[in-house]
Amino acid sequence: MSRPRAGKLGPQSTTYTAPAFMRNRLDGKDFSSLTVVYAVPSRPGRCRLINRNIIKFKNALPATFFRLMPRWAGHLGGHVLLEDDQIFLHLGEEEIARRRAAGMSHSQAGRRGMGERVCYMPSTADTYVVAFNRWLSKYGDGGPFGAADAGFVEAIGARLSRQQLLDRYSQHTEGCASCQKGLKQVEAARAAAAAVTVAAGALAVFCAAVAAAAATAPAAATGAAAAAAAAATAPGGAVAALGVALAQVAAAVAGPHDASGAGHMLRAVVWAAVALAAALAGSRLEELRRRFYEGVYPPPRNLKD
Protein backbone atom coordinates (compact mmCIF):
# COMPACT_ATOMS: atom_id res chain seq x y z
CA MET A 1 0.00 0.00 0.00
CA SER A 2 1.28 3.50 -0.81
CA ARG A 3 2.45 5.58 2.12
CA PRO A 4 1.80 9.25 2.97
CA ARG A 5 4.15 11.55 1.06
CA ALA A 6 5.91 8.56 -0.49
CA GLY A 7 7.03 7.31 2.93
CA LYS A 8 8.85 10.50 3.89
CA LEU A 9 6.92 10.73 7.16
CA GLY A 10 7.96 7.21 8.20
CA PRO A 11 6.73 3.62 8.06
CA GLN A 12 3.07 2.83 8.54
CA SER A 13 0.88 -0.20 9.02
CA THR A 14 -2.85 -0.58 8.47
CA THR A 15 -5.18 -3.23 9.83
CA TYR A 16 -8.60 -3.77 8.29
CA THR A 17 -11.17 -5.87 10.10
CA ALA A 18 -14.31 -6.55 8.11
CA PRO A 19 -16.73 -5.10 7.71
CA ALA A 20 -16.18 -1.58 9.05
CA PHE A 21 -13.04 -1.19 11.18
CA MET A 22 -9.67 0.24 10.21
CA ARG A 23 -6.61 0.91 12.36
CA ASN A 24 -3.65 2.86 10.96
CA ARG A 25 -0.34 3.46 12.71
CA LEU A 26 2.34 5.85 11.50
CA ASP A 27 5.78 6.03 13.13
CA GLY A 28 7.55 9.22 12.14
CA LYS A 29 10.85 10.74 13.15
CA ASP A 30 9.32 13.29 15.49
CA PHE A 31 5.97 11.71 16.29
CA SER A 32 3.83 8.60 16.11
CA SER A 33 0.12 8.52 15.40
CA LEU A 34 -2.72 6.04 15.67
CA THR A 35 -5.97 6.46 13.76
CA VAL A 36 -8.94 4.23 14.52
CA VAL A 37 -12.04 4.43 12.34
CA TYR A 38 -15.43 2.76 12.54
CA ALA A 39 -17.74 3.30 9.56
CA VAL A 40 -21.33 2.60 10.59
CA PRO A 41 -23.89 2.48 7.75
CA SER A 42 -27.09 4.31 8.70
CA ARG A 43 -29.10 4.00 5.46
CA PRO A 44 -28.36 3.58 1.74
CA GLY A 45 -25.92 6.27 0.72
CA ARG A 46 -25.30 7.43 4.31
CA CYS A 47 -22.65 6.45 6.85
CA ARG A 48 -21.76 7.62 10.35
CA LEU A 49 -18.00 7.86 10.86
CA ILE A 50 -16.63 7.29 14.36
CA ASN A 51 -13.02 8.37 14.40
CA ARG A 52 -10.27 8.58 17.03
CA ASN A 53 -6.85 10.14 16.41
CA ILE A 54 -3.98 9.80 18.87
CA ILE A 55 -0.69 11.62 18.31
CA LYS A 56 2.39 11.23 20.50
CA PHE A 57 5.21 13.74 20.02
CA LYS A 58 8.83 13.14 20.98
CA ASN A 59 9.34 16.87 21.52
CA ALA A 60 7.62 18.62 24.44
CA LEU A 61 6.89 21.85 22.54
CA PRO A 62 4.40 20.54 19.94
CA ALA A 63 2.91 18.24 22.59
CA THR A 64 2.21 21.27 24.81
CA PHE A 65 0.73 23.17 21.87
CA PHE A 66 -1.70 20.36 21.06
CA ARG A 67 -2.75 20.05 24.70
CA LEU A 68 -3.58 23.76 24.82
CA MET A 69 -5.46 23.72 21.52
CA PRO A 70 -9.25 23.61 22.04
CA ARG A 71 -10.93 20.40 20.98
CA TRP A 72 -13.16 22.15 18.46
CA ALA A 73 -10.09 23.37 16.56
CA GLY A 74 -9.07 19.77 15.99
CA HIS A 75 -12.56 18.98 14.74
CA LEU A 76 -12.39 21.79 12.19
CA GLY A 77 -9.07 20.44 10.96
CA GLY A 78 -10.53 16.94 10.70
CA HIS A 79 -13.28 18.16 8.40
CA VAL A 80 -10.70 19.17 5.80
CA LEU A 81 -9.41 15.59 5.55
CA LEU A 82 -12.89 14.11 5.19
CA GLU A 83 -14.03 16.70 2.66
CA ASP A 84 -11.16 15.83 0.35
CA ASP A 85 -13.21 12.84 -0.86
CA GLN A 86 -16.73 13.80 0.19
CA ILE A 87 -18.03 14.83 -3.23
CA PHE A 88 -16.17 12.09 -5.08
CA LEU A 89 -17.44 9.35 -2.77
CA HIS A 90 -21.03 10.53 -2.95
CA LEU A 91 -21.12 10.62 -6.74
CA GLY A 92 -18.95 7.52 -7.07
CA GLU A 93 -21.17 5.38 -4.84
CA GLU A 94 -24.21 6.14 -6.96
CA GLU A 95 -22.35 5.24 -10.15
CA ILE A 96 -20.94 2.04 -8.63
CA ALA A 97 -24.41 1.02 -7.41
CA ARG A 98 -25.83 1.54 -10.90
CA ARG A 99 -23.09 -0.58 -12.47
CA ARG A 100 -23.53 -3.34 -9.91
CA ALA A 101 -27.27 -3.30 -10.50
CA ALA A 102 -26.43 -3.82 -14.18
CA GLY A 103 -24.47 -6.97 -13.29
CA MET A 104 -20.90 -5.70 -13.42
CA SER A 105 -18.27 -7.10 -11.03
CA HIS A 106 -15.89 -5.26 -8.73
CA SER A 107 -12.29 -6.32 -9.41
CA GLN A 108 -8.76 -5.06 -9.23
CA ALA A 109 -7.46 -7.40 -11.93
CA GLY A 110 -7.47 -6.85 -15.65
CA ARG A 111 -6.93 -3.92 -17.95
CA ARG A 112 -9.17 -1.37 -19.59
CA GLY A 113 -11.47 -3.00 -22.06
CA MET A 114 -11.14 -6.48 -20.52
CA GLY A 115 -14.66 -7.36 -19.43
CA GLU A 116 -17.45 -5.35 -17.86
CA ARG A 117 -16.16 -4.17 -14.49
CA VAL A 118 -17.42 -1.64 -11.99
CA CYS A 119 -14.08 0.14 -11.97
CA TYR A 120 -10.39 -0.44 -12.64
CA MET A 121 -8.08 -0.14 -9.61
CA PRO A 122 -4.52 -1.27 -10.33
CA SER A 123 -2.89 0.78 -7.55
CA THR A 124 -1.85 -0.80 -4.25
CA ALA A 125 -3.48 2.19 -2.57
CA ASP A 126 -6.83 0.58 -3.47
CA THR A 127 -6.06 -2.71 -1.73
CA TYR A 128 -8.43 -2.06 1.17
CA VAL A 129 -11.21 -0.83 -1.10
CA VAL A 130 -11.01 -4.07 -3.08
CA ALA A 131 -10.83 -6.16 0.09
CA PHE A 132 -13.90 -4.41 1.50
CA ASN A 133 -15.96 -5.00 -1.63
CA ARG A 134 -14.88 -8.62 -1.90
CA TRP A 135 -15.90 -9.20 1.71
CA LEU A 136 -19.30 -7.62 1.05
CA SER A 137 -19.84 -9.82 -1.99
CA LYS A 138 -18.72 -13.04 -0.30
CA TYR A 139 -19.95 -12.70 3.28
CA GLY A 140 -22.06 -9.58 3.57
CA ASP A 141 -24.79 -10.33 1.04
CA GLY A 142 -23.74 -7.25 -0.89
CA GLY A 143 -23.99 -4.88 2.08
CA PRO A 144 -26.06 -4.09 5.18
CA PHE A 145 -29.03 -3.06 3.01
CA GLY A 146 -28.78 -5.91 0.55
CA ALA A 147 -27.13 -6.27 -2.80
CA ALA A 148 -27.04 -3.33 -5.18
CA ASP A 149 -30.10 -3.48 -7.41
CA ALA A 150 -32.60 -1.05 -8.85
CA GLY A 151 -34.29 -0.71 -5.44
CA PHE A 152 -30.99 0.12 -3.74
CA VAL A 153 -30.18 2.75 -6.35
CA GLU A 154 -33.60 4.30 -5.77
CA ALA A 155 -33.11 4.21 -1.98
CA ILE A 156 -29.89 6.23 -2.29
CA GLY A 157 -32.05 9.13 -3.37
CA ALA A 158 -31.31 12.23 -5.37
CA ARG A 159 -27.80 13.54 -5.67
CA LEU A 160 -26.86 16.06 -3.01
CA SER A 161 -25.63 19.49 -4.02
CA ARG A 162 -22.12 20.68 -3.25
CA GLN A 163 -23.49 22.88 -0.49
CA GLN A 164 -25.29 19.92 1.09
CA LEU A 165 -22.19 17.72 0.92
CA LEU A 166 -20.07 20.42 2.58
CA ASP A 167 -22.69 21.31 5.19
CA ARG A 168 -20.64 20.96 8.38
CA TYR A 169 -23.31 22.33 10.69
CA SER A 170 -25.98 19.69 10.15
CA GLN A 171 -23.42 16.88 9.72
CA HIS A 172 -21.35 17.67 12.82
CA THR A 173 -21.51 21.03 14.58
CA GLU A 174 -25.18 20.78 15.50
CA GLY A 175 -24.63 17.59 17.49
CA CYS A 176 -21.12 18.26 18.87
CA ALA A 177 -20.89 19.85 22.33
CA SER A 178 -17.29 20.96 21.77
CA CYS A 179 -18.06 22.66 18.45
CA GLN A 180 -21.22 24.27 19.83
CA LYS A 181 -19.13 25.76 22.62
CA GLY A 182 -16.44 26.88 20.18
CA LEU A 183 -19.03 28.46 17.88
CA LYS A 184 -20.46 30.51 20.76
CA GLN A 185 -16.96 31.64 21.77
CA VAL A 186 -16.11 32.70 18.22
CA GLU A 187 -19.42 34.55 17.81
CA ALA A 188 -18.88 36.38 21.11
CA ALA A 189 -15.33 37.37 20.10
CA ARG A 190 -16.61 38.53 16.71
CA ALA A 191 -19.28 40.70 18.36
CA ALA A 192 -16.65 42.19 20.69
CA ALA A 193 -14.36 42.95 17.74
CA ALA A 194 -17.24 44.70 15.95
CA ALA A 195 -17.96 46.82 19.03
CA VAL A 196 -14.29 47.79 19.35
CA THR A 197 -14.19 48.69 15.66
CA VAL A 198 -17.14 51.07 15.99
CA ALA A 199 -15.95 52.61 19.28
CA ALA A 200 -12.34 53.07 18.18
CA GLY A 201 -13.47 54.50 14.85
CA ALA A 202 -15.69 57.04 16.60
CA LEU A 203 -12.84 58.04 18.91
CA ALA A 204 -10.53 58.45 15.92
CA VAL A 205 -13.02 60.81 14.27
CA PHE A 206 -13.42 62.75 17.53
CA CYS A 207 -9.67 63.19 17.99
CA ALA A 208 -9.27 64.25 14.36
CA ALA A 209 -12.02 66.85 14.83
CA VAL A 210 -10.33 68.20 17.97
CA ALA A 211 -7.00 68.36 16.11
CA ALA A 212 -8.60 70.27 13.23
CA ALA A 213 -10.31 72.69 15.61
CA ALA A 214 -7.10 73.29 17.55
CA ALA A 215 -5.05 73.90 14.38
CA THR A 216 -7.53 76.22 12.66
CA ALA A 217 -8.88 78.11 15.69
CA PRO A 218 -6.28 78.00 18.47
CA ALA A 219 -7.80 80.96 20.24
CA ALA A 220 -11.20 79.36 20.37
CA ALA A 221 -9.67 76.10 21.54
CA THR A 222 -7.79 77.95 24.25
CA GLY A 223 -11.01 79.68 25.21
CA ALA A 224 -12.78 76.32 25.40
CA ALA A 225 -10.02 74.98 27.62
CA ALA A 226 -10.33 78.04 29.86
CA ALA A 227 -14.10 77.57 29.99
CA ALA A 228 -13.62 73.96 31.04
CA ALA A 229 -11.21 75.05 33.76
CA ALA A 230 -13.70 77.67 34.93
CA ALA A 231 -16.45 75.08 35.02
CA ALA A 232 -14.27 72.91 37.22
CA THR A 233 -13.94 75.71 39.78
CA ALA A 234 -17.50 77.00 39.55
CA PRO A 235 -19.94 76.33 42.38
CA GLY A 236 -21.99 73.07 42.20
CA GLY A 237 -24.80 72.23 39.89
CA ALA A 238 -25.57 69.25 37.68
CA VAL A 239 -24.74 71.12 34.49
CA ALA A 240 -21.34 72.20 35.81
CA ALA A 241 -20.55 68.65 36.98
CA LEU A 242 -21.53 67.25 33.58
CA GLY A 243 -19.36 69.81 31.85
CA VAL A 244 -16.40 68.88 34.02
CA ALA A 245 -16.93 65.18 33.30
CA LEU A 246 -17.16 65.73 29.54
CA ALA A 247 -14.05 67.91 29.60
CA GLN A 248 -12.15 65.21 31.45
CA VAL A 249 -13.34 62.52 29.04
CA ALA A 250 -12.35 64.68 26.07
CA ALA A 251 -8.89 65.24 27.56
CA ALA A 252 -8.49 61.53 28.23
CA VAL A 253 -9.48 60.61 24.67
CA ALA A 254 -7.89 63.39 22.64
CA GLY A 255 -5.07 64.23 25.04
CA PRO A 256 -4.22 67.55 26.71
CA HIS A 257 -4.83 70.68 24.65
CA ASP A 258 -2.29 71.15 21.87
CA ALA A 259 -2.57 74.42 19.95
CA SER A 260 -0.85 72.85 16.90
CA GLY A 261 -3.27 69.91 16.84
CA ALA A 262 -0.41 67.44 16.34
CA GLY A 263 -0.93 65.66 19.65
CA HIS A 264 -4.64 65.22 19.00
CA MET A 265 -4.00 63.96 15.48
CA LEU A 266 -1.53 61.40 16.82
CA ARG A 267 -4.29 60.14 19.11
CA ALA A 268 -6.59 59.96 16.08
CA VAL A 269 -4.05 57.82 14.21
CA VAL A 270 -3.68 55.47 17.19
CA TRP A 271 -7.45 55.02 17.54
CA ALA A 272 -7.76 54.49 13.78
CA ALA A 273 -5.10 51.76 13.99
CA VAL A 274 -7.03 50.09 16.81
CA ALA A 275 -10.22 50.24 14.73
CA LEU A 276 -8.43 48.72 11.72
CA ALA A 277 -6.91 45.92 13.81
CA ALA A 278 -10.30 45.14 15.34
CA ALA A 279 -11.91 45.12 11.89
CA LEU A 280 -9.29 42.69 10.57
CA ALA A 281 -9.75 40.49 13.63
CA GLY A 282 -13.50 40.55 13.09
CA SER A 283 -13.04 39.51 9.46
CA ARG A 284 -10.87 36.56 10.45
CA LEU A 285 -13.34 35.58 13.16
CA GLU A 286 -16.15 35.65 10.60
CA GLU A 287 -14.13 33.30 8.38
CA LEU A 288 -13.62 31.02 11.37
CA ARG A 289 -17.33 31.18 12.23
CA ARG A 290 -18.23 30.05 8.70
CA ARG A 291 -15.96 27.03 9.08
CA PHE A 292 -18.41 25.67 11.65
CA TYR A 293 -21.14 25.85 9.01
CA GLU A 294 -19.59 24.98 5.67
CA GLY A 295 -16.56 23.30 4.19
CA VAL A 296 -13.99 24.75 1.83
CA TYR A 297 -14.28 24.23 -1.91
CA PRO A 298 -12.26 23.07 -3.62
CA PRO A 299 -10.72 21.04 -0.77
CA PRO A 300 -7.22 22.46 -0.11
CA ARG A 301 -5.38 19.16 -0.51
CA ASN A 302 -6.93 18.65 -3.95
CA LEU A 303 -5.32 21.81 -5.28
CA LYS A 304 -2.19 21.38 -7.37
CA ASP A 305 0.93 23.39 -6.69
Order of alpha helices (4+ residues) and beta strands (2+ residues): beta-beta-beta-beta-alpha-alpha-beta-beta-alpha-alpha-alpha-alpha-alpha-alpha-alpha-alpha
